[in-house]
Amino acid sequence: MTGGKTDEAKGRVKEAAGALTGNEKLKREGKVDQVVGKAKQKVKKVVDKVKNALG
C-alpha cells in the first residue's frame, strides 16, 4: 500500500497533466488520488494516536 503523501503527490501530477492536455478524466483521477492521500494521512494519525494511548 502506498502512503498518503505519495498518493497526494501522484494526484497532483495527474491533475496537472490532465490540465495541460485537456484530459478531464485524468484531472478527475488526480483530484480523487489527492483526496485518498489526505484520507490515508488522517487515518494514520488516528491509528498512531490510538497506539500511543494504548501502549
N, C-alpha and C positions, 0 to 999 in steps of 0.2 A: 504494500500500500504506500502511495506517495504521501508526503507530508502536505499539510495545509498550505504552507508558504510556496511549495513547489507548484501545487495546483493553481494557486492565485497568480503566480508569475506566468505559468503556461497560459492561463486565461487572458492575461494582459496582452501577451504576444499574439494569441489567436484573434483577439478583438481588434488589435491594431492592424494585423494582416487583412482581416475582413474589411476594415475601414479603407485601407489602401487599395484593395482590389474591387471594392464594391460588392463583396460577398456577404450578404445579410446573414446567411446561415452560419458562417464562420464567426461573425461578430456575436451572434446569439450564443454560440457554443462557448466563446470566450467569456462572455458575461456569466454563463452558468458555471464554468470552471472556477471563476473568481468567487462566486457565492459558495460553492462547495468547499473551496480552500478556506474561506473565512469560517465556515461552519466547523470544519475539521479542527481549526485552531481553537475555537471556543470550546469544543467538546474536550480537546486535550487539556485545556486549562481546568475544566471542571473535574476531569479524571485525576489530574495531578493534585488538586485541592482535596479531593476525597482520599486519595492515597496518603497525603500528608496528615490529614485529620485522623486516619485510622492507624497510621504507623509510626 
